[in-house]
Amino acid sequence: MFRFLKFLVYLGFIIFLVVLGYAYVGDLSPDKRTVETPVTIDVR
């Protein structure tokens, strides 16, 4: 039982570090650009 609790503490610490690292890196949004694709519509 102690091993399981120890595992959970380690897992929680690793998750905390990952969240902290993600917050430190900041905004990871991709570059925005306009994409124009011509579309032909076949009307009968």
PDB file of N, H, CA, C and O in Angstrom:
ATOM      1  N   MET A   1       0.825  -1.188   0.000  1.00  0.00           N
ATOM      2  CA  MET A   1       0.000   0.000   0.000  1.00  0.00           C
ATOM      3  C   MET A   1       0.871   1.255   0.000  1.00  0.00           C
ATOM      4  O   MET A   1       0.552   2.244  -0.660  1.00  0.00           O
ATOM      5  N   PHE A   2       1.976   1.202   0.750  1.00  0.00           N
ATOM      6  H   PHE A   2       2.235   0.399   1.287  1.00  0.00           H
ATOM      7  CA  PHE A   2       2.872   2.355   0.805  1.00  0.00           C
ATOM      8  C   PHE A   2       3.504   2.629  -0.558  1.00  0.00           C
ATOM      9  O   PHE A   2       3.709   3.783  -0.933  1.00  0.00           O
ATOM     10  N   ARG A   3       3.815   1.552  -1.300  1.00  0.00           N
ATOM     11  H   ARG A   3       3.649   0.614  -0.995  1.00  0.00           H
ATOM     12  CA  ARG A   3       4.402   1.721  -2.631  1.00  0.00           C
ATOM     13  C   ARG A   3       3.429   2.439  -3.556  1.00  0.00           C
ATOM     14  O   ARG A   3       3.832   3.287  -4.353  1.00  0.00           O
ATOM     15  N   PHE A   4       2.145   2.097  -3.449  1.00  0.00           N
ATOM     16  H   PHE A   4       1.817   1.408  -2.802  1.00  0.00           H
ATOM     17  CA  PHE A   4       1.125   2.722  -4.296  1.00  0.00           C
ATOM     18  C   PHE A   4       1.001   4.208  -3.971  1.00  0.00           C
ATOM     19  O   PHE A   4       0.911   5.034  -4.880  1.00  0.00           O
ATOM     20  N   LEU A   5       0.997   4.551  -2.695  1.00  0.00           N
ATOM     21  H   LEU A   5       1.071   3.881  -1.958  1.00  0.00           H
ATOM     22  CA  LEU A   5       0.914   5.961  -2.310  1.00  0.00           C
ATOM     23  C   LEU A   5       2.155   6.727  -2.760  1.00  0.00           C
ATOM     24  O   LEU A   5       2.066   7.874  -3.198  1.00  0.00           O
ATOM     25  N   LYS A   6       3.292   6.089  -2.649  1.00  0.00           N
ATOM     26  H   LYS A   6       3.364   5.157  -2.294  1.00  0.00           H
ATOM     27  CA  LYS A   6       4.534   6.705  -3.106  1.00  0.00           C
ATOM     28  C   LYS A   6       4.484   6.936  -4.621  1.00  0.00           C
ATOM     29  O   LYS A   6       4.918   7.980  -5.108  1.00  0.00           O
ATOM     30  N   PHE A   7       3.963   5.976  -5.346  1.00  0.00           N
ATOM     31  H   PHE A   7       3.611   5.128  -4.950  1.00  0.00           H
ATOM     32  CA  PHE A   7       3.794   6.113  -6.786  1.00  0.00           C
ATOM     33  C   PHE A   7       2.871   7.282  -7.113  1.00  0.00           C
ATOM     34  O   PHE A   7       3.165   8.061  -8.019  1.00  0.00           O
ATOM     35  N   LEU A   8       1.767   7.418  -6.394  1.00  0.00           N
ATOM     36  H   LEU A   8       1.528   6.785  -5.658  1.00  0.00           H
ATOM     37  CA  LEU A   8       0.840   8.519  -6.628  1.00  0.00           C
ATOM     38  C   LEU A   8       1.478   9.873  -6.339  1.00  0.00           C
ATOM     39  O   LEU A   8       1.219  10.843  -7.051  1.00  0.00           O
ATOM     40  N   VAL A   9       2.300   9.949  -5.312  1.00  0.00           N
ATOM     41  H   VAL A   9       2.511   9.161  -4.733  1.00  0.00           H
ATOM     42  CA  VAL A   9       2.995  11.200  -4.997  1.00  0.00           C
ATOM     43  C   VAL A   9       3.963  11.547  -6.119  1.00  0.00           C
ATOM     44  O   VAL A   9       4.011  12.696  -6.559  1.00  0.00           O
ATOM     45  N   TYR A  10       4.736  10.569  -6.589  1.00  0.00           N
ATOM     46  H   TYR A  10       4.697   9.636  -6.232  1.00  0.00           H
ATOM     47  CA  TYR A  10       5.650  10.817  -7.694  1.00  0.00           C
ATOM     48  C   TYR A  10       4.901  11.228  -8.960  1.00  0.00           C
ATOM     49  O   TYR A  10       5.318  12.149  -9.661  1.00  0.00           O
ATOM     50  N   LEU A  11       3.809  10.552  -9.247  1.00  0.00           N
ATOM     51  H   LEU A  11       3.470   9.804  -8.678  1.00  0.00           H
ATOM     52  CA  LEU A  11       3.012  10.869 -10.421  1.00  0.00           C
ATOM     53  C   LEU A  11       2.440  12.285 -10.331  1.00  0.00           C
ATOM     54  O   LEU A  11       2.463  13.032 -11.310  1.00  0.00           O
ATOM     55  N   GLY A  12       1.932  12.649  -9.160  1.00  0.00           N
ATOM     56  H   GLY A  12       1.913  12.042  -8.365  1.00  0.00           H
ATOM     57  CA  GLY A  12       1.417  14.005  -8.963  1.00  0.00           C
ATOM     58  C   GLY A  12       2.506  15.047  -9.139  1.00  0.00           C
ATOM     59  O   GLY A  12       2.256  16.108  -9.712  1.00  0.00           O
ATOM     60  N   PHE A  13       3.714  14.765  -8.655  1.00  0.00           N
ATOM     61  H   PHE A  13       3.917  13.904  -8.190  1.00  0.00           H
ATOM     62  CA  PHE A  13       4.822  15.701  -8.802  1.00  0.00           C
ATOM     63  C   PHE A  13       5.212  15.864 -10.263  1.00  0.00           C
ATOM     64  O   PHE A  13       5.485  16.976 -10.715  1.00  0.00           O
ATOM     65  N   ILE A  14       5.239  14.766 -11.000  1.00  0.00           N
ATOM     66  H   ILE A  14       5.017  13.863 -10.633  1.00  0.00           H
ATOM     67  CA  ILE A  14       5.574  14.832 -12.425  1.00  0.00           C
ATOM     68  C   ILE A  14       4.508  15.608 -13.182  1.00  0.00           C
ATOM     69  O   ILE A  14       4.837  16.417 -14.050  1.00  0.00           O
ATOM     70  N   ILE A  15       3.241  15.379 -12.872  1.00  0.00           N
ATOM     71  H   ILE A  15       2.973  14.722 -12.167  1.00  0.00           H
ATOM     72  CA  ILE A  15       2.160  16.127 -13.517  1.00  0.00           C
ATOM     73  C   ILE A  15       2.281  17.608 -13.196  1.00  0.00           C
ATOM     74  O   ILE A  15       2.074  18.453 -14.067  1.00  0.00           O
ATOM     75  N   PHE A  16       2.613  17.925 -11.953  1.00  0.00           N
ATOM     76  H   PHE A  16       2.781  17.238 -11.245  1.00  0.00           H
ATOM     77  CA  PHE A  16       2.807  19.320 -11.561  1.00  0.00           C
ATOM     78  C   PHE A  16       3.934  19.960 -12.377  1.00  0.00           C
ATOM     79  O   PHE A  16       3.795  21.094 -12.835  1.00  0.00           O
ATOM     80  N   LEU A  17       5.036  19.251 -12.560  1.00  0.00           N
ATOM     81  H   LEU A  17       5.149  18.330 -12.187  1.00  0.00           H
ATOM     82  CA  LEU A  17       6.151  19.787 -13.343  1.00  0.00           C
ATOM     83  C   LEU A  17       5.762  19.993 -14.810  1.00  0.00           C
ATOM     84  O   LEU A  17       6.168  20.974 -15.432  1.00  0.00           O
ATOM     85  N   VAL A  18       4.988  19.078 -15.348  1.00  0.00           N
ATOM     86  H   VAL A  18       4.658  18.280 -14.843  1.00  0.00           H
ATOM     87  CA  VAL A  18       4.552  19.212 -16.742  1.00  0.00           C
ATOM     88  C   VAL A  18       3.656  20.430 -16.902  1.00  0.00           C
ATOM     89  O   VAL A  18       3.828  21.199 -17.848  1.00  0.00           O
ATOM     90  N   VAL A  19       2.714  20.618 -16.006  1.00  0.00           N
ATOM     91  H   VAL A  19       2.574  19.994 -15.238  1.00  0.00           H
ATOM     92  CA  VAL A  19       1.818  21.774 -16.075  1.00  0.00           C
ATOM     93  C   VAL A  19       2.609  23.061 -15.878  1.00  0.00           C
ATOM     94  O   VAL A  19       2.365  24.049 -16.570  1.00  0.00           O
ATOM     95  N   LEU A  20       3.538  23.059 -14.956  1.00  0.00           N
ATOM     96  H   LEU A  20       3.736  22.256 -14.394  1.00  0.00           H
ATOM     97  CA  LEU A  20       4.371  24.237 -14.723  1.00  0.00           C
ATOM     98  C   LEU A  20       5.215  24.560 -15.961  1.00  0.00           C
ATOM     99  O   LEU A  20       5.341  25.727 -16.331  1.00  0.00           O
ATOM    100  N   GLY A  21       5.781  23.560 -16.591  1.00  0.00           N
ATOM    101  H   GLY A  21       5.679  22.612 -16.291  1.00  0.00           H
ATOM    102  CA  GLY A  21       6.553  23.772 -17.812  1.00  0.00           C
ATOM    103  C   GLY A  21       5.697  24.302 -18.945  1.00  0.00           C
ATOM    104  O   GLY A  21       6.125  25.185 -19.688  1.00  0.00           O
ATOM    105  N   TYR A  22       4.496  23.774 -19.083  1.00  0.00           N
ATOM    106  H   TYR A  22       4.148  23.057 -18.480  1.00  0.00           H
ATOM    107  CA  TYR A  22       3.596  24.248 -20.136  1.00  0.00           C
ATOM    108  C   TYR A  22       3.206  25.708 -19.879  1.00  0.00           C
ATOM    109  O   TYR A  22       3.132  26.501 -20.818  1.00  0.00           O
ATOM    110  N   ALA A  23       2.961  26.062 -18.633  1.00  0.00           N
ATOM    111  H   ALA A  23       3.021  25.418 -17.871  1.00  0.00           H
ATOM    112  CA  ALA A  23       2.620  27.448 -18.302  1.00  0.00           C
ATOM    113  C   ALA A  23       3.816  28.360 -18.545  1.00  0.00           C
ATOM    114  O   ALA A  23       3.638  29.515 -18.933  1.00  0.00           O
ATOM    115  N   TYR A  24       5.024  27.868 -18.325  1.00  0.00           N
ATOM    116  H   TYR A  24       5.169  26.930 -18.010  1.00  0.00           H
ATOM    117  CA  TYR A  24       6.225  28.674 -18.528  1.00  0.00           C
ATOM    118  C   TYR A  24       6.468  28.935 -20.010  1.00  0.00           C
ATOM    119  O   TYR A  24       6.842  30.041 -20.400  1.00  0.00           O
ATOM    120  N   VAL A  25       6.255  27.911 -20.832  1.00  0.00           N
ATOM    121  H   VAL A  25       5.952  27.012 -20.516  1.00  0.00           H
ATOM    122  CA  VAL A  25       6.466  28.060 -22.277  1.00  0.00           C
ATOM    123  C   VAL A  25       5.473  29.071 -22.832  1.00  0.00           C
ATOM    124  O   VAL A  25       5.823  29.864 -23.706  1.00  0.00           O
ATOM    125  N   GLY A  26       4.258  29.053 -22.343  1.00  0.00           N
ATOM    126  H   GLY A  26       3.975  28.409 -21.633  1.00  0.00           H
ATOM    127  CA  GLY A  26       3.270  30.048 -22.751  1.00  0.00           C
ATOM    128  C   GLY A  26       2.387  29.566 -23.873  1.00  0.00           C
ATOM    129  O   GLY A  26       2.017  28.394 -23.951  1.00  0.00           O
ATOM    130  N   ASP A  27       2.059  30.504 -24.739  1.00  0.00           N
ATOM    131  H   ASP A  27       2.360  31.456 -24.675  1.00  0.00           H
ATOM    132  CA  ASP A  27       1.107  30.251 -25.818  1.00  0.00           C
ATOM    133  C   ASP A  27       1.775  29.445 -26.924  1.00  0.00           C
ATOM    134  O   ASP A  27       2.761  29.892 -27.509  1.00  0.00           O
ATOM    135  N   LEU A  28       1.254  28.280 -27.210  1.00  0.00           N
ATOM    136  H   LEU A  28       0.453  27.916 -26.735  1.00  0.00           H
ATOM    137  CA  LEU A  28       1.810  27.430 -28.251  1.00  0.00           C
ATOM    138  C   LEU A  28       0.907  27.363 -29.478  1.00  0.00           C
ATOM    139  O   LEU A  28       0.880  26.353 -30.182  1.00  0.00           O
ATOM    140  N   SER A  29       0.164  28.445 -29.733  1.00  0.00           N
ATOM    141  H   SER A  29       0.185  29.266 -29.162  1.00  0.00           H
ATOM    142  CA  SER A  29      -0.755  28.437 -30.868  1.00  0.00           C
ATOM    143  C   SER A  29       0.027  28.538 -32.180  1.00  0.00           C
ATOM    144  O   SER A  29       1.079  29.177 -32.224  1.00  0.00           O
ATOM    145  N   PRO A  30      -0.473  27.921 -33.232  1.00  0.00           N
ATOM    146  CA  PRO A  30       0.223  27.957 -34.517  1.00  0.00           C
ATOM    147  C   PRO A  30       0.088  29.318 -35.194  1.00  0.00           C
ATOM    148  O   PRO A  30      -0.776  30.118 -34.835  1.00  0.00           O
ATOM    149  N   ASP A  31       0.948  29.571 -36.173  1.00  0.00           N
ATOM    150  H   ASP A  31       1.650  28.921 -36.465  1.00  0.00           H
ATOM    151  CA  ASP A  31       0.851  30.801 -36.946  1.00  0.00           C
ATOM    152  C   ASP A  31      -0.442  30.789 -37.762  1.00  0.00           C
ATOM    153  O   ASP A  31      -0.864  29.752 -38.273  1.00  0.00           O
ATOM    154  N   LYS A  32      -1.060  31.970 -37.870  1.00  0.00           N
ATOM    155  H   LYS A  32      -0.718  32.812 -37.454  1.00  0.00           H
ATOM    156  CA  LYS A  32      -2.321  32.065 -38.600  1.00  0.00           C
ATOM    157  C   LYS A  32      -2.052  32.647 -39.977  1.00  0.00           C
ATOM    158  O   LYS A  32      -1.314  33.621 -40.124  1.00  0.00           O
ATOM    159  N   ARG A  33      -2.661  32.036 -40.981  1.00  0.00           N
ATOM    160  H   ARG A  33      -3.260  31.244 -40.862  1.00  0.00           H
ATOM    161  CA  ARG A  33      -2.554  32.552 -42.337  1.00  0.00           C
ATOM    162  C   ARG A  33      -3.825  32.216 -43.092  1.00  0.00           C
ATOM    163  O   ARG A  33      -4.532  31.265 -42.760  1.00  0.00           O
ATOM    164  N   THR A  34      -4.102  33.008 -44.108  1.00  0.00           N
ATOM    165  H   THR A  34      -3.528  33.780 -44.378  1.00  0.00           H
ATOM    166  CA  THR A  34      -5.306  32.821 -44.902  1.00  0.00           C
ATOM    167  C   THR A  34      -5.037  31.789 -45.990  1.00  0.00           C
ATOM    168  O   THR A  34      -4.020  31.845 -46.682  1.00  0.00           O
ATOM    169  N   VAL A  35      -5.963  30.851 -46.128  1.00  0.00           N
ATOM    170  H   VAL A  35      -6.789  30.805 -45.565  1.00  0.00           H
ATOM    171  CA  VAL A  35      -5.856  29.827 -47.167  1.00  0.00           C
ATOM    172  C   VAL A  35      -7.040  29.988 -48.092  1.00  0.00           C
ATOM    173  O   VAL A  35      -8.192  29.905 -47.664  1.00  0.00           O
ATOM    174  N   GLU A  36      -6.755  30.220 -49.365  1.00  0.00           N
ATOM    175  H   GLU A  36      -5.820  30.288 -49.713  1.00  0.00           H
ATOM    176  CA  GLU A  36      -7.821  30.369 -50.359  1.00  0.00           C
ATOM    177  C   GLU A  36      -7.736  29.220 -51.348  1.00  0.00           C
ATOM    178  O   GLU A  36      -6.697  29.007 -51.974  1.00  0.00           O
ATOM    179  N   THR A  37      -8.824  28.481 -51.489  1.00  0.00           N
ATOM    180  H   THR A  37      -9.667  28.654 -50.980  1.00  0.00           H
ATOM    181  CA  THR A  37      -8.877  27.358 -52.416  1.00  0.00           C
ATOM    182  C   THR A  37     -10.063  27.572 -53.353  1.00  0.00           C
ATOM    183  O   THR A  37     -11.200  27.668 -52.888  1.00  0.00           O
ATOM    184  N   PRO A  38      -9.824  27.648 -54.653  1.00  0.00           N
ATOM    185  CA  PRO A  38     -10.950  27.816 -55.583  1.00  0.00           C
ATOM    186  C   PRO A  38     -11.823  26.552 -55.623  1.00  0.00           C
ATOM    187  O   PRO A  38     -11.321  25.428 -55.606  1.00  0.00           O
ATOM    188  N   VAL A  39     -13.124  26.771 -55.678  1.00  0.00           N
ATOM    189  H   VAL A  39     -13.531  27.684 -55.692  1.00  0.00           H
ATOM    190  CA  VAL A  39     -14.086  25.655 -55.713  1.00  0.00           C
ATOM    191  C   VAL A  39     -14.971  25.834 -56.928  1.00  0.00           C
ATOM    192  O   VAL A  39     -15.543  26.904 -57.134  1.00  0.00           O
ATOM    193  N   THR A  40     -15.085  24.797 -57.727  1.00  0.00           N
ATOM    194  H   THR A  40     -14.620  23.928 -57.560  1.00  0.00           H
ATOM    195  CA  THR A  40     -15.994  24.841 -58.874  1.00  0.00           C
ATOM    196  C   THR A  40     -17.257  24.069 -58.526  1.00  0.00           C
ATOM    197  O   THR A  40     -17.201  22.941 -58.036  1.00  0.00           O
ATOM    198  N   ILE A  41     -18.397  24.699 -58.789  1.00  0.00           N
ATOM    199  H   ILE A  41     -18.443  25.615 -59.187  1.00  0.00           H
ATOM    200  CA  ILE A  41     -19.676  24.064 -58.465  1.00  0.00           C
ATOM    201  C   ILE A  41     -20.366  23.745 -59.788  1.00  0.00           C
ATOM    202  O   ILE A  41     -20.581  24.631 -60.615  1.00  0.00           O
ATOM    203  N   ASP A  42     -20.708  22.482 -59.978  1.00  0.00           N
ATOM    204  H   ASP A  42     -20.534  21.763 -59.306  1.00  0.00           H
ATOM    205  CA  ASP A  42     -21.383  22.041 -61.187  1.00  0.00           C
ATOM    206  C   ASP A  42     -22.889  22.092 -60.944  1.00  0.00           C
ATOM    207  O   ASP A  42     -23.452  21.236 -60.262  1.00  0.00           O
ATOM    208  N   VAL A  43     -23.539  23.125 -61.523  1.00  0.00           N
ATOM    209  H   VAL A  43     -23.083  23.821 -62.078  1.00  0.00           H
ATOM    210  CA  VAL A  43     -24.987  23.301 -61.362  1.00  0.00           C
ATOM    211  C   VAL A  43     -25.661  22.847 -62.646  1.00  0.00           C
ATOM    212  O   VAL A  43     -25.301  23.285 -63.739  1.00  0.00           O
ATOM    213  N   ARG A  44     -26.624  21.982 -62.507  1.00  0.00           N
ATOM    214  H   ARG A  44     -26.917  21.626 -61.620  1.00  0.00           H
ATOM    215  CA  ARG A  44     -27.331  21.487 -63.713  1.00  0.00           C
ATOM    216  C   ARG A  44     -28.751  21.951 -63.734  1.00  0.00           C
ATOM    217  O   ARG A  44     -29.491  21.634 -64.665  1.00  0.00           O
TER     218      ARG A  44
END
